[in-house]
Amino acid sequence: MLGPVLLAASRSDRMRRVVAGAPITRPVVNRFIAGDELAPAMDTVRSLTASGLEVTLDHLGEDVTDKATALATRDAYLRLLEALKAEGLGTRAEVSVKLSAFGQALPAGGHDIALENVRPVADLASEIGTTVTLDMEDHTTVDSTLAILDDLRLRHPGTGAVLQSYLFRTEEDARNLAVAGSRVRLVKGAYKEPANVAHQDKAEVDRAYVRCLKILMAGEGYPMIGSHDPRLISIGQELAHRHGRKQGSYEFQMLYGIRTAEQRRLAEEGERMRIYVPYGADWYGYFMRRLAERPANLAFFLRSFLPTR
């Protein structure tokens, strides 16, 4: 019952002020966010890659409603890619972008503005030997995001996309993207969606996830299994075996700060394991969705408010 409440709160300016202003919040946020600035995020990248893990970096921000902020997001990603280039980390770290942070949500011409802003990011990513993955947001953005994906892949065929299994449309989108050269991260979904476009029951979301994963594993693309669920991870490995996929022809992805022992275990077994590392001062929306996804995350947060003995 708390999940929908937290998802609604993730877009509440009033709740943002309350949560962000609480003195105890910062230490908890640090579990899931690799700092407000680029420097600590790069420290995290060095640490993770040195331990055999790979990384995708997200400069936090979304629902941008002015062009200046959208340009600032573009520039933040260009600085990030230059930092990866300077340290030769392009083969171990990629970037994830939310197109609403690039201007997609602007009331006039948002789609074209986001495409114009993200192109130089994709150009620089290819130049340094890495890739961009387009994060998926709420259902109203899916068509625009997939159209931008098609455009970017003309010059940068390694550009990836995220599909969310809770949306009814996702099986068809998975079929369209299960093609040679395509990179798809499959997740369950983390936005509050209406019942006419998305499964509302957790078991139905899980079953849809497996159906979509079967499509991706049987296809010619590169599946990226975005899940912390032990059962889905096991199913992913079984499907890879069933379709004759070798390790490295697919990968697992997990969020920074969640199930770190499992991340290490999969990497030690030879699986390609990528950690989604968010950073930046605009962490509130991301943080609230992480609390909504798993009761353990919420319990961890609430325990932090209890007095210590």
One Martini backbone bead per residue (centre of mass of N, CA, C, O) as a GRO file, in nm:
protein
  309
    1MET     BB    1   0.053   0.065  -0.016
    2LEU     BB    2   0.310   0.259  -0.011
    3GLY     BB    3   0.405   0.280  -0.301
    4PRO     BB    4   0.201   0.490  -0.428
    5VAL     BB    5   0.267   0.712  -0.224
    6LEU     BB    6   0.570   0.743  -0.297
    7LEU     BB    7   0.529   0.804  -0.598
    8ALA     BB    8   0.370   1.062  -0.549
    9ALA     BB    9   0.596   1.199  -0.371
   10SER     BB   10   0.818   1.217  -0.604
   11ARG     BB   11   0.622   1.483  -0.721
   12SER     BB   12   0.654   1.651  -0.450
   13ASP     BB   13   0.752   1.952  -0.333
   14ARG     BB   14   0.686   1.928  -0.034
   15MET     BB   15   0.829   1.654   0.018
   16ARG     BB   16   1.103   1.741  -0.077
   17ARG     BB   17   1.154   1.946   0.151
   18VAL     BB   18   1.124   1.750   0.389
   19VAL     BB   19   1.334   1.531   0.312
   20ALA     BB   20   1.581   1.714   0.237
   21GLY     BB   21   1.570   1.866   0.536
   22ALA     BB   22   1.648   1.617   0.679
   23PRO     BB   23   1.927   1.532   0.854
   24ILE     BB   24   1.906   1.206   0.813
   25THR     BB   25   1.896   1.163   0.500
   26ARG     BB   26   2.188   1.168   0.381
   27PRO     BB   27   2.304   0.890   0.477
   28VAL     BB   28   2.091   0.730   0.312
   29VAL     BB   29   2.141   0.841   0.030
   30ASN     BB   30   2.442   0.736   0.014
   31ARG     BB   31   2.362   0.442  -0.055
   32PHE     BB   32   2.234   0.532  -0.363
   33ILE     BB   33   2.434   0.785  -0.390
   34ALA     BB   34   2.738   0.918  -0.561
   35GLY     BB   35   2.678   1.202  -0.509
   36ASP     BB   36   2.656   1.547  -0.621
   37GLU     BB   37   2.922   1.500  -0.778
   38LEU     BB   38   3.165   1.390  -0.993
   39ALA     BB   39   3.405   1.305  -0.814
   40PRO     BB   40   3.264   1.083  -0.636
   41ALA     BB   41   3.166   0.919  -0.878
   42MET     BB   42   3.450   0.843  -0.980
   43ASP     BB   43   3.533   0.689  -0.732
   44THR     BB   44   3.319   0.469  -0.771
   45VAL     BB   45   3.410   0.369  -1.046
   46ARG     BB   46   3.691   0.278  -0.963
   47SER     BB   47   3.603   0.073  -0.750
   48LEU     BB   48   3.420  -0.110  -0.923
   49THR     BB   49   3.616  -0.176  -1.161
   50ALA     BB   50   3.843  -0.296  -0.976
   51SER     BB   51   3.623  -0.540  -0.888
   52GLY     BB   52   3.481  -0.629  -1.186
   53LEU     BB   53   3.288  -0.406  -1.255
   54GLU     BB   54   3.030  -0.232  -1.405
   55VAL     BB   55   2.898   0.082  -1.554
   56THR     BB   56   2.622   0.316  -1.507
   57LEU     BB   57   2.557   0.662  -1.556
   58ASP     BB   58   2.354   0.904  -1.360
   59HIS     BB   59   2.244   1.223  -1.405
   60LEU     BB   60   2.042   1.377  -1.209
   61GLY     BB   61   1.722   1.428  -1.360
   62GLU     BB   62   1.388   1.572  -1.425
   63ASP     BB   63   1.133   1.742  -1.557
   64VAL     BB   64   1.219   1.958  -1.747
   65THR     BB   65   1.106   2.324  -1.815
   66ASP     BB   66   1.389   2.433  -1.934
   67LYS     BB   67   1.647   2.499  -2.149
   68ALA     BB   68   1.883   2.556  -1.956
   69THR     BB   69   1.867   2.285  -1.799
   70ALA     BB   70   1.901   2.101  -2.042
   71LEU     BB   71   2.186   2.207  -2.114
   72ALA     BB   72   2.314   2.133  -1.841
   73THR     BB   73   2.280   1.832  -1.877
   74ARG     BB   74   2.449   1.797  -2.124
   75ASP     BB   75   2.713   1.912  -1.996
   76ALA     BB   76   2.737   1.701  -1.771
   77TYR     BB   77   2.780   1.460  -1.967
   78LEU     BB   78   3.031   1.567  -2.108
   79ARG     BB   79   3.205   1.574  -1.853
   80LEU     BB   80   3.181   1.278  -1.787
   81LEU     BB   81   3.307   1.167  -2.052
   82GLU     BB   82   3.578   1.312  -2.019
   83ALA     BB   83   3.653   1.164  -1.757
   84LEU     BB   84   3.653   0.879  -1.877
   85LYS     BB   85   3.864   0.936  -2.094
   86ALA     BB   86   4.106   1.027  -1.907
   87GLU     BB   87   4.086   0.714  -1.763
   88GLY     BB   88   3.999   0.478  -1.959
   89LEU     BB   89   3.661   0.394  -1.901
   90GLY     BB   90   3.488   0.329  -2.165
   91THR     BB   91   3.489  -0.001  -2.133
   92ARG     BB   92   3.335   0.013  -1.822
   93ALA     BB   93   3.161   0.280  -1.897
   94GLU     BB   94   2.846   0.422  -1.906
   95VAL     BB   95   2.537   0.591  -2.000
   96SER     BB   96   2.243   0.736  -1.852
   97VAL     BB   97   1.928   0.875  -1.978
   98LYS     BB   98   1.690   1.134  -1.929
   99LEU     BB   99   1.494   1.304  -2.150
  100SER     BB  100   1.355   1.506  -1.953
  101ALA     BB  101   1.642   1.644  -1.894
  102PHE     BB  102   1.661   1.736  -2.221
  103GLY     BB  103   1.336   1.845  -2.282
  104GLN     BB  104   1.085   1.654  -2.338
  105ALA     BB  105   0.877   1.823  -2.132
  106LEU     BB  106   0.840   2.046  -2.306
  107PRO     BB  107   0.566   2.212  -2.440
  108ALA     BB  108   0.766   2.303  -2.686
  109GLY     BB  109   0.948   2.080  -2.862
  110GLY     BB  110   1.068   1.848  -2.675
  111HIS     BB  111   1.165   1.625  -2.862
  112ASP     BB  112   1.369   1.794  -3.034
  113ILE     BB  113   1.537   1.900  -2.797
  114ALA     BB  114   1.631   1.628  -2.687
  115LEU     BB  115   1.772   1.533  -2.942
  116GLU     BB  116   1.973   1.769  -2.971
  117ASN     BB  117   2.106   1.723  -2.681
  118VAL     BB  118   2.188   1.407  -2.710
  119ARG     BB  119   2.378   1.383  -2.954
  120PRO     BB  120   2.658   1.478  -2.831
  121VAL     BB  121   2.664   1.244  -2.629
  122ALA     BB  122   2.671   1.014  -2.836
  123ASP     BB  123   2.922   1.108  -2.984
  124LEU     BB  124   3.123   1.095  -2.743
  125ALA     BB  125   3.077   0.805  -2.663
  126SER     BB  126   3.184   0.683  -2.927
  127GLU     BB  127   3.466   0.814  -2.919
  128ILE     BB  128   3.538   0.654  -2.629
  129GLY     BB  129   3.386   0.356  -2.641
  130THR     BB  130   3.081   0.401  -2.572
  131THR     BB  131   2.750   0.429  -2.425
  132VAL     BB  132   2.393   0.479  -2.455
  133THR     BB  133   2.109   0.490  -2.231
  134LEU     BB  134   1.757   0.501  -2.242
  135ASP     BB  135   1.554   0.588  -2.024
  136MET     BB  136   1.247   0.505  -1.880
  137GLU     BB  137   0.943   0.640  -1.823
  138ASP     BB  138   0.658   0.722  -1.854
  139HIS     BB  139   0.415   0.629  -2.084
  140THR     BB  140   0.412   0.914  -2.239
  141THR     BB  141   0.735   0.868  -2.346
  142VAL     BB  142   0.782   0.616  -2.527
  143ASP     BB  143   0.757   0.706  -2.823
  144SER     BB  144   0.974   0.925  -2.812
  145THR     BB  145   1.209   0.748  -2.714
  146LEU     BB  146   1.205   0.543  -2.956
  147ALA     BB  147   1.251   0.758  -3.174
  148ILE     BB  148   1.528   0.852  -3.069
  149LEU     BB  149   1.661   0.582  -3.089
  150ASP     BB  150   1.640   0.550  -3.396
  151ASP     BB  151   1.810   0.799  -3.461
  152LEU     BB  152   2.076   0.728  -3.306
  153ARG     BB  153   2.129   0.443  -3.449
  154LEU     BB  154   2.229   0.546  -3.722
  155ARG     BB  155   2.519   0.636  -3.576
  156HIS     BB  156   2.451   0.462  -3.289
  157PRO     BB  157   2.389   0.130  -3.258
  158GLY     BB  158   2.454   0.104  -2.929
  159THR     BB  159   2.206   0.223  -2.842
  160GLY     BB  160   2.000   0.215  -2.566
  161ALA     BB  161   1.718   0.062  -2.389
  162VAL     BB  162   1.419   0.076  -2.194
  163LEU     BB  163   1.207  -0.172  -2.047
  164GLN     BB  164   0.868  -0.220  -1.907
  165SER     BB  165   0.679  -0.485  -1.792
  166TYR     BB  166   0.410  -0.332  -1.685
  167LEU     BB  167   0.354  -0.277  -1.971
  168PHE     BB  168   0.150  -0.389  -2.218
  169ARG     BB  169   0.345  -0.307  -2.474
  170THR     BB  170   0.632  -0.452  -2.428
  171GLU     BB  171   0.630  -0.707  -2.599
  172GLU     BB  172   0.628  -0.559  -2.870
  173ASP     BB  173   0.883  -0.392  -2.821
  174ALA     BB  174   1.070  -0.636  -2.788
  175ARG     BB  175   1.037  -0.745  -3.074
  176ASN     BB  176   1.147  -0.485  -3.217
  177LEU     BB  177   1.439  -0.502  -3.041
  178ALA     BB  178   1.522  -0.813  -3.123
  179VAL     BB  179   1.800  -0.712  -3.269
  180ALA     BB  180   2.067  -0.650  -3.422
  181GLY     BB  181   2.253  -0.439  -3.192
  182SER     BB  182   2.059  -0.438  -2.971
  183ARG     BB  183   1.991  -0.265  -2.653
  184VAL     BB  184   1.825  -0.411  -2.356
  185ARG     BB  185   1.667  -0.298  -2.067
  186LEU     BB  186   1.504  -0.491  -1.822
  187VAL     BB  187   1.224  -0.389  -1.631
  188LYS     BB  188   0.950  -0.335  -1.432
  189GLY     BB  189   0.903  -0.056  -1.285
  190ALA     BB  190   0.874   0.302  -1.121
  191TYR     BB  191   0.581   0.401  -1.188
  192LYS     BB  192   0.274   0.557  -1.177
  193GLU     BB  193   0.019   0.362  -1.325
  194PRO     BB  194  -0.243   0.295  -1.500
  195ALA     BB  195  -0.464   0.026  -1.559
  196ASN     BB  196  -0.478   0.078  -1.887
  197VAL     BB  197  -0.132   0.029  -1.917
  198ALA     BB  198  -0.086  -0.147  -1.640
  199HIS     BB  199   0.018  -0.350  -1.423
  200GLN     BB  200  -0.070  -0.399  -1.064
  201ASP     BB  201   0.039  -0.681  -1.020
  202LYS     BB  202   0.323  -0.832  -0.927
  203ALA     BB  203   0.286  -1.109  -1.066
  204GLU     BB  204   0.226  -0.991  -1.347
  205VAL     BB  205   0.493  -0.843  -1.382
  206ASP     BB  206   0.670  -1.095  -1.364
  207ARG     BB  207   0.547  -1.249  -1.603
  208ALA     BB  208   0.610  -1.028  -1.810
  209TYR     BB  209   0.912  -1.035  -1.776
  210VAL     BB  210   0.955  -1.323  -1.880
  211ARG     BB  211   0.834  -1.285  -2.160
  212CYS     BB  212   1.034  -1.061  -2.248
  213LEU     BB  213   1.296  -1.220  -2.198
  214LYS     BB  214   1.245  -1.440  -2.404
  215ILE     BB  215   1.251  -1.255  -2.648
  216LEU     BB  216   1.540  -1.139  -2.608
  217MET     BB  217   1.698  -1.412  -2.592
  218ALA     BB  218   1.591  -1.510  -2.886
  219GLY     BB  219   1.732  -1.290  -3.006
  220GLU     BB  220   1.993  -1.060  -3.156
  221GLY     BB  221   2.050  -0.912  -2.912
  222TYR     BB  222   2.121  -0.726  -2.598
  223PRO     BB  223   2.061  -0.826  -2.292
  224MET     BB  224   1.943  -0.646  -1.988
  225ILE     BB  225   1.919  -0.749  -1.653
  226GLY     BB  226   1.698  -0.561  -1.447
  227SER     BB  227   1.762  -0.712  -1.133
  228HIS     BB  228   1.709  -0.843  -0.776
  229ASP     BB  229   1.567  -1.105  -0.843
  230PRO     BB  230   1.648  -1.428  -0.794
  231ARG     BB  231   1.448  -1.561  -0.991
  232LEU     BB  232   1.511  -1.387  -1.245
  233ILE     BB  233   1.809  -1.450  -1.257
  234SER     BB  234   1.778  -1.755  -1.296
  235ILE     BB  235   1.608  -1.735  -1.553
  236GLY     BB  236   1.817  -1.584  -1.720
  237GLN     BB  237   2.029  -1.812  -1.718
  238GLU     BB  238   1.849  -2.031  -1.842
  239LEU     BB  239   1.785  -1.881  -2.109
  240ALA     BB  240   2.074  -1.854  -2.204
  241HIS     BB  241   2.126  -2.157  -2.221
  242ARG     BB  242   1.888  -2.233  -2.412
  243HIS     BB  243   2.013  -2.012  -2.640
  244GLY     BB  244   2.336  -2.026  -2.643
  245ARG     BB  245   2.454  -1.823  -2.442
  246LYS     BB  246   2.719  -1.646  -2.362
  247GLN     BB  247   2.912  -1.495  -2.167
  248GLY     BB  248   2.859  -1.149  -2.278
  249SER     BB  249   2.567  -1.165  -2.445
  250TYR     BB  250   2.497  -1.054  -2.165
  251GLU     BB  251   2.342  -0.886  -1.872
  252PHE     BB  252   2.365  -0.753  -1.553
  253GLN     BB  253   2.158  -0.527  -1.343
  254MET     BB  254   2.223  -0.293  -1.074
  255LEU     BB  255   2.195  -0.107  -0.799
  256TYR     BB  256   2.333   0.108  -0.610
  257GLY     BB  257   2.332  -0.043  -0.283
  258ILE     BB  258   2.209  -0.324  -0.399
  259ARG     BB  259   2.308  -0.632  -0.356
  260THR     BB  260   2.631  -0.659  -0.342
  261ALA     BB  261   2.687  -0.962  -0.307
  262GLU     BB  262   2.545  -1.046  -0.573
  263GLN     BB  263   2.722  -0.890  -0.761
  264ARG     BB  264   2.984  -1.043  -0.693
  265ARG     BB  265   2.892  -1.329  -0.752
  266LEU     BB  266   2.835  -1.296  -1.056
  267ALA     BB  267   3.117  -1.199  -1.134
  268GLU     BB  268   3.267  -1.457  -1.024
  269GLU     BB  269   3.102  -1.642  -1.239
  270GLY     BB  270   3.133  -1.450  -1.521
  271GLU     BB  271   2.941  -1.232  -1.519
  272ARG     BB  272   2.795  -0.953  -1.643
  273MET     BB  273   2.825  -0.664  -1.420
  274ARG     BB  274   2.609  -0.382  -1.375
  275ILE     BB  275   2.615  -0.054  -1.230
  276TYR     BB  276   2.382   0.179  -1.118
  277VAL     BB  277   2.504   0.520  -1.109
  278PRO     BB  278   2.403   0.781  -0.919
  279TYR     BB  279   2.418   1.146  -0.955
  280GLY     BB  280   2.343   1.436  -0.776
  281ALA     BB  281   2.129   1.683  -0.645
  282ASP     BB  282   1.867   1.548  -0.801
  283TRP     BB  283   1.756   1.281  -0.595
  284TYR     BB  284   1.460   1.250  -0.499
  285GLY     BB  285   1.300   1.081  -0.711
  286TYR     BB  286   1.483   0.837  -0.709
  287PHE     BB  287   1.473   0.774  -0.404
  288MET     BB  288   1.161   0.724  -0.381
  289ARG     BB  289   1.153   0.482  -0.579
  290ARG     BB  290   1.333   0.297  -0.409
  291LEU     BB  291   1.140   0.283  -0.169
  292ALA     BB  292   0.890   0.169  -0.331
  293GLU     BB  293   1.008  -0.106  -0.440
  294ARG     BB  294   1.128  -0.176  -0.136
  295PRO     BB  295   1.075  -0.246   0.190
  296ALA     BB  296   1.374  -0.251   0.281
  297ASN     BB  297   1.435   0.043   0.210
  298LEU     BB  298   1.225   0.174   0.394
  299ALA     BB  299   1.321   0.052   0.660
  300PHE     BB  300   1.601   0.176   0.651
  301PHE     BB  301   1.503   0.469   0.657
  302LEU     BB  302   1.327   0.461   0.919
  303ARG     BB  303   1.552   0.366   1.118
  304SER     BB  304   1.716   0.639   1.097
  305PHE     BB  305   1.499   0.794   1.292
  306LEU     BB  306   1.597   0.641   1.519
  307PRO     BB  307   1.718   0.626   1.815
  308THR     BB  308   2.012   0.581   1.968
  309ARG     BB  309   2.172   0.399   2.242
   0.00000   0.00000   0.00000
